Amino acid sequence: MSTPAPFISAVMGIEKDWIDYNGHLNMAYYNVLFDRCSDEAFAALDMGPDYARNRRLTIYSAEVHVCYVQELHLDHKVRGSFQLIDHDEKRLRFYQEIRHVDGWLAATSEQLALHVDMSGPKVAPFPADVLARVEAMRAAHAQLPMPERAGRSIGIRRKSA
């Protein structure tokens, strides 16, 4: 399996109903774009809709940190990227960017996701075949530099007096 590093989504458009009263993409829909990108990455790992339907296993978001960098508008086309930063037997930590097709950065997201057995639902280890694909993606993505925006925290920086 050839693993792109990072994984890059198909081109995505902005939908009319996603534009808020300020005339730009509402903050909630950046998450929709990130989610569509991660769905594509999970499908590439054979953890897409068929995985949930047939094996009753799936991915749940546990924590997400989004940074809004530049406004998106209705006529914009974007791509998402997905970089697997870390994983263990039950969790994935990944970093994503939404970039306009012209290359400029619109937003970033860092997420901790859980592998879930839907019969519980409960957090569960990846099956061996899936873990092997996750490890292959992690190995490919380990060659990438750690994203500058990964690991950020929220706070108010005060100037010293």
Beta strands, then each sheet from edge to edge (+ up, - down):
strand 1: 7-8
strand 2: 12-13
strand 3: 57-68
strand 4: 77-87
strand 5: 91-100
strand 6: 105-117
strand 7: 122-123
sheet 1: 1+ 4- 2+
sheet 2: 1+ 4- 5+ 6- 3+
sheet 3: 1+ 4- 5+ 6- 7+
end
